[in-house]
């Protein structure tokens, strides 16, 4: 199961489909956009111009690549409400591996909960700017994501693909590592899986491996105490604003934001100003207005679809 068919999910799915992985579930909530094409290698200019759902466009491309495999595209946001339902498929059963192609930390922590709760290997990865990282978690023996990163970073504190871009070779390399780890696990060679967190900066030519063998936290809320906090959240993360073409997106963790930092990030993308308790403005390249509050809430104007609102939040504010 590949969650997110973007910069990481596209090359990874392509490699796995060509390798003959018999059943692939592709989950993505977004539409193909022209700005995706330099790194999201399954999509064409036509997909972008017709705004096709990524999961559907990716499935069509992969079926053309390998008609002998079974592909199940799902146009959805993997969130706490439906994550466990998405994990079970009438024809496919429970996946043998979870592959992280997500563009936000919330989804990664949900994936980690699913991985530990259901003992499914989880290939974690991230790529932004010129940097990438990857590892694989093998429950119940290995550490889990929360042993290493106990909580997601506060919204707006980390660069996102939208605020700093992605140097496309980074995502292709990281996705190749993901495919490599997935193939090892699927072929029964878990012992060969990487036991390190790989990090590199392709621009600077820097690379390091952090040994994770002693990182299992005996007090980890997830893998030690089996509290699946990200799956158990009441996921009222979006609320439609009555009488207005707007949606409020709530952060899943309420933390005070650095509005000056948010302002600096958003100014690159449009006309924004800090008016005390919120940063407000409109995007230049997309027809949406954003109001970001100091408690992490945001109101997205010009949108009526909650999943699209969540996507805009993750891309421009980050979570
Ligand atoms: Zn853990």
py3Dmol code that shows the C-alpha trace and the ligand (Angstrom):
import py3Dmol

protein = """\
ATOM      1  CA  UNK A   1       0.000   0.000   0.000  1.00  0.00           C
ATOM      2  CA  UNK A   2       1.507   3.281  -1.136  1.00  0.00           C
ATOM      3  CA  UNK A   3       0.099   6.292   0.704  1.00  0.00           C
ATOM      4  CA  UNK A   4       0.671   9.411  -1.386  1.00  0.00           C
ATOM      5  CA  UNK A   5       1.444   9.072  -5.090  1.00  0.00           C
ATOM      6  CA  UNK A   6       3.556  12.185  -5.448  1.00  0.00           C
ATOM      7  CA  UNK A   7       7.307  12.757  -5.701  1.00  0.00           C
ATOM      8  CA  UNK A   8       8.125   9.606  -3.716  1.00  0.00           C
ATOM      9  CA  UNK A   9       5.102   7.457  -4.520  1.00  0.00           C
ATOM     10  CA  UNK A  10       5.425   7.809  -8.318  1.00  0.00           C
ATOM     11  CA  UNK A  11       8.963   6.458  -8.806  1.00  0.00           C
ATOM     12  CA  UNK A  12       8.464   3.871  -6.062  1.00  0.00           C
ATOM     13  CA  UNK A  13       5.199   2.569  -7.545  1.00  0.00           C
ATOM     14  CA  UNK A  14       6.801   2.475 -11.001  1.00  0.00           C
ATOM     15  CA  UNK A  15       9.707   0.334  -9.743  1.00  0.00           C
ATOM     16  CA  UNK A  16       7.418  -2.015  -7.820  1.00  0.00           C
ATOM     17  CA  UNK A  17       4.989  -2.414 -10.733  1.00  0.00           C
ATOM     18  CA  UNK A  18       7.848  -3.189 -13.128  1.00  0.00           C
ATOM     19  CA  UNK A  19       9.280  -5.654 -10.591  1.00  0.00           C
ATOM     20  CA  UNK A  20       5.949  -7.496 -10.718  1.00  0.00           C
ATOM     21  CA  UNK A  21       4.576  -6.733  -7.253  1.00  0.00           C
ATOM     22  CA  UNK A  22       1.205  -8.373  -7.811  1.00  0.00           C
ATOM     23  CA  UNK A  23      -1.099  -6.082  -5.827  1.00  0.00           C
ATOM     24  CA  UNK A  24      -0.655  -2.370  -5.367  1.00  0.00           C
ATOM     25  CA  UNK A  25      -3.018  -0.060  -3.509  1.00  0.00           C
ATOM     26  CA  UNK A  26      -2.454   3.621  -4.316  1.00  0.00           C
ATOM     27  CA  UNK A  27      -3.980   6.210  -1.977  1.00  0.00           C
ATOM     28  CA  UNK A  28      -3.905   9.910  -2.828  1.00  0.00           C
ATOM     29  CA  UNK A  29      -6.283  12.807  -2.234  1.00  0.00           C
ATOM     30  CA  UNK A  30      -4.842  15.305  -4.735  1.00  0.00           C
ATOM     31  CA  UNK A  31      -5.244  16.229  -8.396  1.00  0.00           C
ATOM     32  CA  UNK A  32      -2.332  16.353 -10.831  1.00  0.00           C
ATOM     33  CA  UNK A  33      -0.998  19.887 -11.185  1.00  0.00           C
ATOM     34  CA  UNK A  34       1.435  21.289 -13.738  1.00  0.00           C
ATOM     35  CA  UNK A  35       3.939  22.089 -10.926  1.00  0.00           C
ATOM     36  CA  UNK A  36       4.130  18.369 -10.054  1.00  0.00           C
ATOM     37  CA  UNK A  37       5.520  17.195 -13.363  1.00  0.00           C
ATOM     38  CA  UNK A  38       9.257  17.667 -12.766  1.00  0.00           C
ATOM     39  CA  UNK A  39       9.255  15.114  -9.956  1.00  0.00           C
ATOM     40  CA  UNK A  40       6.021  13.093 -10.120  1.00  0.00           C
ATOM     41  CA  UNK A  41       7.151  10.783 -12.855  1.00  0.00           C
ATOM     42  CA  UNK A  42       3.933   8.874 -13.608  1.00  0.00           C
ATOM     43  CA  UNK A  43       2.017  11.935 -14.841  1.00  0.00           C
ATOM     44  CA  UNK A  44       1.777  13.700 -18.158  1.00  0.00           C
ATOM     45  CA  UNK A  45       1.003  17.211 -19.253  1.00  0.00           C
ATOM     46  CA  UNK A  46      -2.511  16.036 -20.201  1.00  0.00           C
ATOM     47  CA  UNK A  47      -3.069  14.652 -16.675  1.00  0.00           C
ATOM     48  CA  UNK A  48      -2.191  18.085 -15.303  1.00  0.00           C
ATOM     49  CA  UNK A  49      -4.248  20.083 -17.802  1.00  0.00           C
ATOM     50  CA  UNK A  50      -7.314  17.938 -17.068  1.00  0.00           C
ATOM     51  CA  UNK A  51      -6.638  17.899 -13.279  1.00  0.00           C
ATOM     52  CA  UNK A  52      -6.950  14.114 -13.027  1.00  0.00           C
ATOM     53  CA  UNK A  53      -6.945  12.525  -9.570  1.00  0.00           C
ATOM     54  CA  UNK A  54      -3.416  11.293  -8.959  1.00  0.00           C
ATOM     55  CA  UNK A  55      -4.453   7.823  -7.773  1.00  0.00           C
ATOM     56  CA  UNK A  56      -6.446   7.243 -10.988  1.00  0.00           C
ATOM     57  CA  UNK A  57      -3.815   8.680 -13.347  1.00  0.00           C
ATOM     58  CA  UNK A  58      -1.074   6.669 -11.620  1.00  0.00           C
ATOM     59  CA  UNK A  59      -3.108   3.448 -11.806  1.00  0.00           C
ATOM     60  CA  UNK A  60      -3.751   3.931 -15.546  1.00  0.00           C
ATOM     61  CA  UNK A  61      -0.064   4.522 -16.227  1.00  0.00           C
ATOM     62  CA  UNK A  62       1.016   1.495 -14.161  1.00  0.00           C
ATOM     63  CA  UNK A  63      -1.565  -0.757 -15.847  1.00  0.00           C
ATOM     64  CA  UNK A  64      -0.041   0.263 -19.177  1.00  0.00           C
ATOM     65  CA  UNK A  65       3.415  -0.555 -17.801  1.00  0.00           C
ATOM     66  CA  UNK A  66       2.413  -3.950 -16.425  1.00  0.00           C
ATOM     67  CA  UNK A  67      -1.064  -5.278 -17.286  1.00  0.00           C
ATOM     68  CA  UNK A  68      -0.462  -8.466 -15.287  1.00  0.00           C
ATOM     69  CA  UNK A  69      -0.658  -6.850 -11.863  1.00  0.00           C
ATOM     70  CA  UNK A  70      -3.706  -5.751  -9.886  1.00  0.00           C
ATOM     71  CA  UNK A  71      -3.923  -2.079  -8.937  1.00  0.00           C
ATOM     72  CA  UNK A  72      -6.458  -0.547  -6.572  1.00  0.00           C
ATOM     73  CA  UNK A  73      -6.540   3.275  -6.728  1.00  0.00           C
ATOM     74  CA  UNK A  74      -8.193   5.137  -3.844  1.00  0.00           C
ATOM     75  CA  UNK A  75      -8.905   8.867  -4.124  1.00  0.00           C
ATOM     76  CA  UNK A  76      -8.976   9.722  -0.421  1.00  0.00           C
ATOM     77  CA  UNK A  77      -7.155  11.385   2.439  1.00  0.00           C
ATOM     78  CA  UNK A  78      -5.754   8.797   4.840  1.00  0.00           C
ATOM     79  CA  UNK A  79      -6.972  10.141   8.151  1.00  0.00           C
ATOM     80  CA  UNK A  80      -7.811   8.777  11.579  1.00  0.00           C
ATOM     81  CA  UNK A  81     -11.451   8.181  10.654  1.00  0.00           C
ATOM     82  CA  UNK A  82     -10.894   5.887   7.717  1.00  0.00           C
ATOM     83  CA  UNK A  83      -7.301   4.628   8.016  1.00  0.00           C
ATOM     84  CA  UNK A  84      -8.220   1.202   9.364  1.00  0.00           C
ATOM     85  CA  UNK A  85     -11.007   0.786   6.810  1.00  0.00           C
ATOM     86  CA  UNK A  86      -8.579   1.630   4.011  1.00  0.00           C
ATOM     87  CA  UNK A  87      -6.209  -1.010   5.385  1.00  0.00           C
ATOM     88  CA  UNK A  88      -8.692  -3.804   4.673  1.00  0.00           C
ATOM     89  CA  UNK A  89      -9.591  -4.577   1.116  1.00  0.00           C
ATOM     90  CA  UNK A  90     -12.002  -7.329   0.091  1.00  0.00           C
ATOM     91  CA  UNK A  91      -9.745  -8.641  -2.650  1.00  0.00           C
ATOM     92  CA  UNK A  92      -6.297  -7.649  -1.393  1.00  0.00           C
ATOM     93  CA  UNK A  93      -6.662  -8.265   2.348  1.00  0.00           C
ATOM     94  CA  UNK A  94      -4.271  -6.469   4.712  1.00  0.00           C
ATOM     95  CA  UNK A  95      -1.179  -5.039   2.983  1.00  0.00           C
ATOM     96  CA  UNK A  96       2.218  -6.698   3.439  1.00  0.00           C
ATOM     97  CA  UNK A  97       3.968  -3.343   3.595  1.00  0.00           C
ATOM     98  CA  UNK A  98       3.111   0.345   4.026  1.00  0.00           C
ATOM     99  CA  UNK A  99       5.029   2.814   1.891  1.00  0.00           C
ATOM    100  CA  UNK A 100       5.183   6.452   2.872  1.00  0.00           C
ATOM    101  CA  UNK A 101       4.684   8.883   0.022  1.00  0.00           C
ATOM    102  CA  UNK A 102       2.993  11.445   2.246  1.00  0.00           C
ATOM    103  CA  UNK A 103       3.547  15.195   2.144  1.00  0.00           C
ATOM    104  CA  UNK A 104       2.713  15.814   5.810  1.00  0.00           C
ATOM    105  CA  UNK A 105       3.737  14.557   9.235  1.00  0.00           C
ATOM    106  CA  UNK A 106       0.223  13.753  10.469  1.00  0.00           C
ATOM    107  CA  UNK A 107      -0.170  11.049   7.845  1.00  0.00           C
ATOM    108  CA  UNK A 108       3.224   9.598   8.766  1.00  0.00           C
ATOM    109  CA  UNK A 109       2.219   9.279  12.428  1.00  0.00           C
ATOM    110  CA  UNK A 110      -1.059   7.608  11.402  1.00  0.00           C
ATOM    111  CA  UNK A 111       0.956   5.208   9.220  1.00  0.00           C
ATOM    112  CA  UNK A 112       3.228   4.477  12.179  1.00  0.00           C
ATOM    113  CA  UNK A 113       0.215   3.676  14.389  1.00  0.00           C
ATOM    114  CA  UNK A 114      -1.149   1.349  11.690  1.00  0.00           C
ATOM    115  CA  UNK A 115       2.251  -0.300  11.301  1.00  0.00           C
ATOM    116  CA  UNK A 116       2.711  -1.029  15.007  1.00  0.00           C
ATOM    117  CA  UNK A 117      -0.929  -1.938  15.737  1.00  0.00           C
ATOM    118  CA  UNK A 118      -1.161  -4.399  12.846  1.00  0.00           C
ATOM    119  CA  UNK A 119       2.536  -5.462  12.713  1.00  0.00           C
ATOM    120  CA  UNK A 120       3.044  -4.292   9.142  1.00  0.00           C
ATOM    121  CA  UNK A 121       6.513  -3.122   7.998  1.00  0.00           C
ATOM    122  CA  UNK A 122       6.560   0.616   7.275  1.00  0.00           C
ATOM    123  CA  UNK A 123       8.961   2.268   4.838  1.00  0.00           C
ATOM    124  CA  UNK A 124       9.324   5.830   6.084  1.00  0.00           C
ATOM    125  CA  UNK A 125      10.702   8.612   3.885  1.00  0.00           C
ATOM    126  CA  UNK A 126      10.721  12.322   3.274  1.00  0.00           C
ATOM    127  CA  UNK A 127      12.163  14.603   0.616  1.00  0.00           C
ATOM    128  CA  UNK A 128      12.083  18.378   0.582  1.00  0.00           C
ATOM    129  CA  UNK A 129      14.418  20.971  -0.926  1.00  0.00           C
ATOM    130  CA  UNK A 130      17.716  19.194  -1.639  1.00  0.00           C
ATOM    131  CA  UNK A 131      17.448  16.838   1.354  1.00  0.00           C
ATOM    132  CA  UNK A 132      15.984  13.408   1.822  1.00  0.00           C
ATOM    133  CA  UNK A 133      15.721  10.704   4.458  1.00  0.00           C
ATOM    134  CA  UNK A 134      14.514   7.132   4.619  1.00  0.00           C
ATOM    135  CA  UNK A 135      14.380   4.065   6.810  1.00  0.00           C
ATOM    136  CA  UNK A 136      12.206   1.022   7.372  1.00  0.00           C
ATOM    137  CA  UNK A 137      10.441   0.087  10.599  1.00  0.00           C
ATOM    138  CA  UNK A 138       9.828  -3.605  11.232  1.00  0.00           C
ATOM    139  CA  UNK A 139       7.425  -4.105  14.139  1.00  0.00           C
ATOM    140  CA  UNK A 140       7.507  -5.528  16.728  1.00  0.00           C
ATOM    141  CA  UNK A 141      11.300  -5.794  16.945  1.00  0.00           C
ATOM    142  CA  UNK A 142      12.590  -2.520  15.497  1.00  0.00           C
ATOM    143  CA  UNK A 143      12.057   0.960  16.922  1.00  0.00           C
ATOM    144  CA  UNK A 144       9.050   2.807  15.512  1.00  0.00           C
ATOM    145  CA  UNK A 145       8.756   6.359  14.176  1.00  0.00           C
ATOM    146  CA  UNK A 146       7.733   7.690  17.600  1.00  0.00           C
ATOM    147  CA  UNK A 147      10.796   6.157  19.279  1.00  0.00           C
ATOM    148  CA  UNK A 148      12.826   8.535  17.105  1.00  0.00           C
ATOM    149  CA  UNK A 149      10.432  11.482  16.624  1.00  0.00           C
ATOM    150  CA  UNK A 150       8.014  11.400  19.618  1.00  0.00           C
ATOM    151  CA  UNK A 151       5.655  14.052  18.160  1.00  0.00           C
ATOM    152  CA  UNK A 152       5.127  15.722  14.785  1.00  0.00           C
ATOM    153  CA  UNK A 153       6.783  19.132  14.489  1.00  0.00           C
ATOM    154  CA  UNK A 154       4.465  22.126  15.057  1.00  0.00           C
ATOM    155  CA  UNK A 155       2.628  23.378  11.952  1.00  0.00           C
ATOM    156  CA  UNK A 156       4.649  25.914   9.990  1.00  0.00           C
ATOM    157  CA  UNK A 157       7.977  25.007  11.642  1.00  0.00           C
ATOM    158  CA  UNK A 158       9.292  22.858   8.790  1.00  0.00           C
ATOM    159  CA  UNK A 159       9.784  23.612   5.116  1.00  0.00           C
ATOM    160  CA  UNK A 160       7.226  22.015   2.779  1.00  0.00           C
ATOM    161  CA  UNK A 161       7.404  21.039  -0.887  1.00  0.00           C
ATOM    162  CA  UNK A 162       5.389  24.168  -1.628  1.00  0.00           C
ATOM    163  CA  UNK A 163       7.493  26.607   0.387  1.00  0.00           C
ATOM    164  CA  UNK A 164      10.989  25.487  -0.675  1.00  0.00           C
ATOM    165  CA  UNK A 165      10.299  23.148  -3.621  1.00  0.00           C
ATOM    166  CA  UNK A 166      11.873  19.749  -4.270  1.00  0.00           C
ATOM    167  CA  UNK A 167      15.076  19.130  -6.204  1.00  0.00           C
ATOM    168  CA  UNK A 168      13.714  16.257  -8.275  1.00  0.00           C
ATOM    169  CA  UNK A 169      16.737  13.886  -8.175  1.00  0.00           C
ATOM    170  CA  UNK A 170      16.353  13.764  -4.372  1.00  0.00           C
ATOM    171  CA  UNK A 171      12.881  12.269  -4.524  1.00  0.00           C
ATOM    172  CA  UNK A 172      13.911   9.736  -7.181  1.00  0.00           C
ATOM    173  CA  UNK A 173      16.829   8.542  -5.047  1.00  0.00           C
ATOM    174  CA  UNK A 174      14.774   8.302  -1.860  1.00  0.00           C
ATOM    175  CA  UNK A 175      11.975   6.503  -3.723  1.00  0.00           C
ATOM    176  CA  UNK A 176      14.519   4.004  -5.039  1.00  0.00           C
ATOM    177  CA  UNK A 177      15.643   3.291  -1.478  1.00  0.00           C
ATOM    178  CA  UNK A 178      11.989   2.799  -0.541  1.00  0.00           C
ATOM    179  CA  UNK A 179      11.430   0.369  -3.411  1.00  0.00           C
ATOM    180  CA  UNK A 180      14.602  -1.474  -2.475  1.00  0.00           C
ATOM    181  CA  UNK A 181      13.510  -1.907   1.152  1.00  0.00           C
ATOM    182  CA  UNK A 182       9.998  -2.900   0.087  1.00  0.00           C
ATOM    183  CA  UNK A 183      11.317  -5.559  -2.309  1.00  0.00           C
ATOM    184  CA  UNK A 184      13.577  -7.004   0.396  1.00  0.00           C
ATOM    185  CA  UNK A 185      10.630  -7.300   2.787  1.00  0.00           C
ATOM    186  CA  UNK A 186       8.211  -8.636   0.153  1.00  0.00           C
ATOM    187  CA  UNK A 187      10.741 -11.280  -0.899  1.00  0.00           C
ATOM    188  CA  UNK A 188      11.200 -12.434   2.703  1.00  0.00           C
ATOM    189  CA  UNK A 189      14.627 -10.880   3.254  1.00  0.00           C
ATOM    190  CA  UNK A 190      13.717  -8.630   6.181  1.00  0.00           C
ATOM    191  CA  UNK A 191      17.108  -9.295   7.751  1.00  0.00           C
ATOM    192  CA  UNK A 192      18.653  -7.360   4.871  1.00  0.00           C
ATOM    193  CA  UNK A 193      16.520  -4.288   5.536  1.00  0.00           C
ATOM    194  CA  UNK A 194      18.374  -1.129   6.548  1.00  0.00           C
ATOM    195  CA  UNK A 195      18.794  -0.632  10.297  1.00  0.00           C
ATOM    196  CA  UNK A 196      19.804   2.976   9.916  1.00  0.00           C
ATOM    197  CA  UNK A 197      18.148   6.282   9.179  1.00  0.00           C
ATOM    198  CA  UNK A 198      19.660   7.460   5.915  1.00  0.00           C
ATOM    199  CA  UNK A 199      19.907  11.223   5.465  1.00  0.00           C
ATOM    200  CA  UNK A 200      21.471  13.157   2.641  1.00  0.00           C
ATOM    201  CA  UNK A 201      21.730  16.554   1.061  1.00  0.00           C
ATOM    202  CA  UNK A 202      22.245  16.058  -2.649  1.00  0.00           C
ATOM    203  CA  UNK A 203      23.196  19.671  -3.289  1.00  0.00           C
ATOM    204  CA  UNK A 204      25.942  19.704  -0.655  1.00  0.00           C
ATOM    205  CA  UNK A 205      27.020  16.124  -1.369  1.00  0.00           C
ATOM    206  CA  UNK A 206      26.527  15.203   2.302  1.00  0.00           C
ATOM    207  CA  UNK A 207      25.293  11.852   3.450  1.00  0.00           C
ATOM    208  CA  UNK A 208      25.045  10.134   6.815  1.00  0.00           C
ATOM    209  CA  UNK A 209      23.541   7.043   8.349  1.00  0.00           C
ATOM    210  CA  UNK A 210      22.235   7.098  11.905  1.00  0.00           C
ATOM    211  CA  UNK A 211      22.323   3.708  13.601  1.00  0.00           C
ATOM    212  CA  UNK A 212      18.838   2.946  14.960  1.00  0.00           C
ATOM    213  CA  UNK A 213      19.671  -0.394  16.576  1.00  0.00           C
ATOM    214  CA  UNK A 214      19.631   1.060  20.107  1.00  0.00           C
ATOM    215  CA  UNK A 215      16.776   3.499  19.507  1.00  0.00           C
ATOM    216  CA  UNK A 216      13.801   1.450  20.684  1.00  0.00           C
ATOM    217  CA  UNK A 217      12.274   3.539  23.471  1.00  0.00           C
ATOM    218  CA  UNK A 218      11.017   1.366  26.369  1.00  0.00           C
ATOM    219  CA  UNK A 219       8.539   4.155  27.183  1.00  0.00           C
ATOM    220  CA  UNK A 220       7.385   4.813  23.595  1.00  0.00           C
ATOM    221  CA  UNK A 221       3.635   5.558  23.742  1.00  0.00           C
ATOM    222  CA  UNK A 222       3.112   3.682  20.485  1.00  0.00           C
ATOM    223  CA  UNK A 223       5.276   0.554  20.329  1.00  0.00           C
ATOM    224  CA  UNK A 224       5.849   0.081  24.081  1.00  0.00           C
ATOM    225  CA  UNK A 225       2.495   1.156  25.573  1.00  0.00           C
ATOM    226  CA  UNK A 226       0.456   0.456  22.445  1.00  0.00           C
ATOM    227  CA  UNK A 227      -1.418   3.737  22.591  1.00  0.00           C
ATOM    228  CA  UNK A 228      -2.382   4.590  19.031  1.00  0.00           C
ATOM    229  CA  UNK A 229      -3.018   8.253  19.615  1.00  0.00           C
ATOM    230  CA  UNK A 230      -3.041   9.294  15.972  1.00  0.00           C
ATOM    231  CA  UNK A 231      -5.596   6.643  15.028  1.00  0.00           C
ATOM    232  CA  UNK A 232      -7.778   7.404  18.016  1.00  0.00           C
ATOM    233  CA  UNK A 233      -8.030  11.127  17.453  1.00  0.00           C
ATOM    234  CA  UNK A 234     -11.410  12.620  16.936  1.00  0.00           C
ATOM    235  CA  UNK A 235     -10.655  13.731  13.424  1.00  0.00           C
ATOM    236  CA  UNK A 236     -12.798  16.847  13.137  1.00  0.00           C
ATOM    237  CA  UNK A 237      -9.994  18.445  11.247  1.00  0.00           C
ATOM    238  CA  UNK A 238     -12.079  20.485   8.844  1.00  0.00           C
ATOM    239  CA  UNK A 239     -15.264  22.470   9.353  1.00  0.00           C
ATOM    240  CA  UNK A 240     -17.263  24.103   6.575  1.00  0.00           C
ATOM    241  CA  UNK A 241     -17.923  27.760   7.199  1.00  0.00           C
ATOM    242  CA  UNK A 242     -21.643  28.399   6.933  1.00  0.00           C
ATOM    243  CA  UNK A 243     -22.816  30.660   4.136  1.00  0.00           C
ATOM    244  CA  UNK A 244     -19.310  31.110   2.769  1.00  0.00           C
ATOM    245  CA  UNK A 245     -17.235  29.302   0.194  1.00  0.00           C
ATOM    246  CA  UNK A 246     -14.627  28.561   2.836  1.00  0.00           C
ATOM    247  CA  UNK A 247     -13.401  25.795   5.095  1.00  0.00           C
ATOM    248  CA  UNK A 248     -11.668  25.944   8.435  1.00  0.00           C
ATOM    249  CA  UNK A 249      -8.807  23.488   8.815  1.00  0.00           C
ATOM    250  CA  UNK A 250      -7.882  22.644  12.393  1.00  0.00           C
ATOM    251  CA  UNK A 251      -4.379  21.478  13.269  1.00  0.00           C
ATOM    252  CA  UNK A 252      -4.444  18.034  14.843  1.00  0.00           C
ATOM    253  CA  UNK A 253      -2.078  19.306  17.515  1.00  0.00           C
ATOM    254  CA  UNK A 254      -2.819  22.772  18.891  1.00  0.00           C
ATOM    255  CA  UNK A 255       0.382  24.724  19.276  1.00  0.00           C
ATOM    256  CA  UNK A 256       1.126  28.395  19.141  1.00  0.00           C
ATOM    257  CA  UNK A 257       2.569  29.273  15.747  1.00  0.00           C
ATOM    258  CA  UNK A 258       5.364  31.654  14.858  1.00  0.00           C
ATOM    259  CA  UNK A 259       3.242  33.970  12.689  1.00  0.00           C
ATOM    260  CA  UNK A 260       6.272  35.899  11.469  1.00  0.00           C
ATOM    261  CA  UNK A 261       7.732  32.673  10.091  1.00  0.00           C
ATOM    262  CA  UNK A 262       4.367  31.799   8.506  1.00  0.00           C
ATOM    263  CA  UNK A 263       4.255  35.281   6.954  1.00  0.00           C
ATOM    264  CA  UNK A 264       7.742  34.910   5.475  1.00  0.00           C
ATOM    265  CA  UNK A 265       6.851  31.515   3.988  1.00  0.00           C
ATOM    266  CA  UNK A 266       3.555  32.719   2.509  1.00  0.00           C
ATOM    267  CA  UNK A 267       4.878  35.990   1.095  1.00  0.00           C
ATOM    268  CA  UNK A 268       6.762  33.954  -1.502  1.00  0.00           C
ATOM    269  CA  UNK A 269       3.387  32.730  -2.783  1.00  0.00           C
ATOM    270  CA  UNK A 270       1.216  35.817  -2.685  1.00  0.00           C
ATOM    271  CA  UNK A 271       0.181  38.998  -1.006  1.00  0.00           C
ATOM    272  CA  UNK A 272       0.097  38.320   2.755  1.00  0.00           C
ATOM    273  CA  UNK A 273       0.267  40.426   5.888  1.00  0.00           C
ATOM    274  CA  UNK A 274       0.405  39.815   9.620  1.00  0.00           C
ATOM    275  CA  UNK A 275      -2.522  41.533  11.304  1.00  0.00           C
ATOM    276  CA  UNK A 276      -1.765  40.565  14.893  1.00  0.00           C
ATOM    277  CA  UNK A 277      -3.502  37.310  15.696  1.00  0.00           C
ATOM    278  CA  UNK A 278      -3.451  36.051  12.158  1.00  0.00           C
ATOM    279  CA  UNK A 279      -1.671  36.140   8.824  1.00  0.00           C
ATOM    280  CA  UNK A 280      -4.053  36.834   5.965  1.00  0.00           C
ATOM    281  CA  UNK A 281      -3.802  37.100   2.204  1.00  0.00           C
ATOM    282  CA  UNK A 282      -4.350  35.481  -1.167  1.00  0.00           C
ATOM    283  CA  UNK A 283      -2.211  33.115  -3.188  1.00  0.00           C
ATOM    284  CA  UNK A 284      -0.806  34.287  -6.492  1.00  0.00           C
ATOM    285  CA  UNK A 285      -1.001  31.050  -8.503  1.00  0.00           C
ATOM    286  CA  UNK A 286      -4.116  29.460  -7.022  1.00  0.00           C
ATOM    287  CA  UNK A 287      -7.557  31.015  -6.494  1.00  0.00           C
ATOM    288  CA  UNK A 288      -7.580  30.718  -2.692  1.00  0.00           C
ATOM    289  CA  UNK A 289      -7.428  33.061   0.253  1.00  0.00           C
ATOM    290  CA  UNK A 290      -5.732  31.950   3.469  1.00  0.00           C
ATOM    291  CA  UNK A 291      -6.148  33.213   7.031  1.00  0.00           C
ATOM    292  CA  UNK A 292      -3.759  31.490   9.444  1.00  0.00           C
ATOM    293  CA  UNK A 293      -4.393  31.926  13.167  1.00  0.00           C
ATOM    294  CA  UNK A 294      -1.794  31.792  15.930  1.00  0.00           C
ATOM    295  CA  UNK A 295      -3.343  28.576  17.318  1.00  0.00           C
ATOM    296  CA  UNK A 296      -2.699  26.757  14.049  1.00  0.00           C
ATOM    297  CA  UNK A 297      -6.200  27.034  12.603  1.00  0.00           C
ATOM    298  CA  UNK A 298      -6.576  28.276   9.061  1.00  0.00           C
ATOM    299  CA  UNK A 299      -9.544  29.372   7.005  1.00  0.00           C
ATOM    300  CA  UNK A 300      -9.200  28.573   3.334  1.00  0.00           C
ATOM    301  CA  UNK A 301     -11.452  30.691   1.136  1.00  0.00           C
ATOM    302  CA  UNK A 302     -12.580  29.737  -2.350  1.00  0.00           C
ATOM    303  CA  UNK A 303     -12.935  26.045  -1.570  1.00  0.00           C
ATOM    304  CA  UNK A 304     -15.844  23.799  -0.600  1.00  0.00           C
ATOM    305  CA  UNK A 305     -14.125  20.401  -0.554  1.00  0.00           C
ATOM    306  CA  UNK A 306     -12.643  19.572   2.904  1.00  0.00           C
ATOM    307  CA  UNK A 307      -9.947  17.308   1.411  1.00  0.00           C
ATOM    308  CA  UNK A 308      -8.817  20.088  -0.924  1.00  0.00           C
ATOM    309  CA  UNK A 309      -8.745  22.527   2.007  1.00  0.00           C
ATOM    310  CA  UNK A 310      -6.608  20.099   4.016  1.00  0.00           C
ATOM    311  CA  UNK A 311      -4.305  19.691   1.027  1.00  0.00           C
ATOM    312  CA  UNK A 312      -3.858  23.468   0.649  1.00  0.00           C
ATOM    313  CA  UNK A 313      -3.099  23.672   4.381  1.00  0.00           C
ATOM    314  CA  UNK A 314      -0.449  20.952   4.179  1.00  0.00           C
ATOM    315  CA  UNK A 315       1.162  22.441   1.101  1.00  0.00           C
ATOM    316  CA  UNK A 316       1.366  26.073   2.175  1.00  0.00           C
ATOM    317  CA  UNK A 317       1.437  25.926   5.963  1.00  0.00           C
ATOM    318  CA  UNK A 318       2.663  22.386   6.598  1.00  0.00           C
ATOM    319  CA  UNK A 319       1.644  19.969   9.319  1.00  0.00           C
TER     320      UNK A 319
END
"""
ligand_1 = """\
1
ZN
Zn 8.157 3.257 19.334
"""
view = py3Dmol.view(width=600, height=400)
view.addModel(protein, "pdb")
view.setStyle({"model": 0}, {"cartoon": {"style": "trace"}})
view.addModel(ligand_1, "xyz")
view.setStyle({"model": 1}, {"stick": {}})
view.zoomTo()
view.show()
